[in-house]
Amino acid sequence: MGAANGTSTEAGRAAVRESVLAGGVRVSRNVPATMRDGTVLRSDVYRPADAGEYPVLLMRVPYNKDVAQSFVYQHPSWYAGQGYVVVIQDCRGRYASDGRFDPLRQEAHDGYDTVEWAATLPESNGSVGMYGFSYAGATQLLAAAENPPSLKCCVPAFTAGDYFDGWMYEGGVLNLAFVLSWTVQMLAMQEAVHARDWKAAARLHAQANDFPRMFHERPLDQLRLLRETGVAPYFFDWLKHDTRDDYWSSIGLPERYDRITVPCLHIGGWYDVFAAGTVRNYGELARRAGAGEQRLMMGPWIHMPWAPEAAGPTLGPSFRNRVDPAQTAWFDRWLKPPRGTRPGDAPDDDPGVSYFVMGANQWKTAPTWPPGETTVRLYLASQGQANSRSGDGRLSPDSPAPDSPADVFICDPSNPVPSAGGNSCCNRAASPMGQACQATVEVRNDVLVYSSEPLTDGLECTGVPTVTLYAASSAVDTDWVVRLVDVGPGERAVNVSQGTLRARYRRSLSDPEPLTPNAVTEFRIPMNPTSWRFRAGHRIRLQVTSSDFPAKDPNRNTGAPQASAHPWEYVVAHQTVLHDQRHPSVLCLPGGGQENVIAAVPGRAQ
């Protein structure tokens, strides 16, 4: 691990270096800032070619300030060229900064201290805005909740609304592929380098891409690579705290929303692991009178590198490149308004929300989120054989028959259903994400498949799809995974959205409750927010199953702690899904409303 607070590492003693980039932007590297406890953090500072006084844009990252997330944003020098002093800082214990890294737990105070330090830099006019995505979105919101006086606005992008439910876990289920690959690839290797533990660094580097083996390794809380190298001990803390207890609430955004008062432009992607978090952050802050103005932009993107995802041909780079101009327009509005206007003044037609409708492939705007109030209800139905796409499962607008037979399948934790796309992060090779053909999933008998008739007219689904499931399990605990699918010509099935719920968390994430085996229970399962147009002639499909591996850690079905379970410690569960008159299992699709179309892709079906 890194050195203790207040001490220096060899990396941390790097001298300040000055240089001038092509175009005249001036750069000062490794500029030190002392935090309240004496720990020194270091930043690269980019200044416009001409000396003067400028507002500051601040990004705080754990992934190396030299990279500065320029694989998704324009390079910091581009922002400096727009008339800003740009500060890119290594978080505590990362790369050039001193101290010990403990993910998310130091970012509130360090963020406050850094904002106020940046406001006093040479050529700063004292006003600071923050930007960055993923972890660098979390560093903004945690700092904003501390209310540093010099912070005037933020652009938190692709980031969570809660660090238990929506980052490490979803519906109580560990985001296995994301959390493990992120820990090893993004965090642990640099931890070893920071501590000058070259043996550990070499082991981590050699095995960093052996995720198929690591995903299967059990017990998970004895994962050899991390236990033997001794780096990233926080990974095991995350496993130990598998409910939303004080460990999570002490850093939780839900506990801090009332303290955030700065205007924020929230940016996210429909297939990002943090899609629900981005929408939640916007919604929670937008409805609070004490918060500043809030805006939301949701595009057809995965987490990294914001590759566009949409039905039909690729959308091209312009759908990602609209982010940088949107950010600079937001910063210009709050940090350097035109003469004769006040900070925050906006055009009368400034939309609260802009979002991309996949399937229709067009941008729309709306005053608020969600834009529509209508709901389409499609009831699950079958003759008791909805197993696989070859079964008889149906989605119908008609209420269920009184005697509709239930569907039954087996959940075998030793043979989980494979992941096929979805909402995840950060390495597509390690963690399936985005759109994917569902053929390999839908041939399995442990996946129930319910399909509508072909649509006569197109149907837009914009908002949060939900499933109310009446089901029973022979086990004391199990998982439910539901996935919304678009079925196009030639039976091409593409995932639209999905949701996951561990049964014992059905009422509370902090107070789990076991199931009564074989008792019918109601489960309400929200999916990730989306905006998708099902075209005429397409069918709407719902998958219901109990695993999604390696995206999610398969439930052992025993009710015992997951992380300490050995490979042989599991129970095969018999799952029953009911859809009769007394148990109307239903898919609810939010409507699209009457929003304004602002841009469409030429030549694409609308």
Buried (B, 14 or more C-beta within 10 A) or exposed (E): BBBEBEBEBEBBEBEEEEEEBEEEBBBBBBBBBEBEEEBBBBBBBBBBBEEEEBBBBBBBBBBBBEEBBEEBBBBBBBBBBBBBBBBBBBBBBBBBBBBBBBBBBBBBBBBBBBBBBBBEBEBBBBBBBBBBBBBBBBBBBBBBBBEBEBBBBBBBBBBBBBBBBBBBBBBBBBBBBBBBBBBBBBBBBBBBBBBEBEEBBEBBBEBBBEBEEBBEBBBBBBBEBBEEBBBBEBBBBBBEBBBBBEBBBEBBBBEBBEEBBBBBBBBBBBBBBBBBBBBBBBBBBBEBEEBBBBBBBBBBBBBBEBBBBBBBEEBEEEBBEBBBEBBBEBBBBBBBBEEEEEBEEBEEEEBBBBBBBBBBBBBBBBEBBBBBEEEBBBBBBBEEBBBBBEBBBBBBEEEBEEEBBBBBBBBBBEBBBBBBBBBBBBBBEBBBBBBBEBEEBBEBBBBBBBBBEEBEEBBBBBBBBBBBBBBBBBBBBBBBBBBBBBBBEEEEBBBBBBBBBBBBBBEEBEEBEEBEEEEEEEBEBBBBBBBBBBBEEBBBBBBBBBBBBBBBBBBBBBBEEBBBBEEEBBBEBBBBBBBBEEBBBBBBBBBBBEBEEEBBBEEBBE
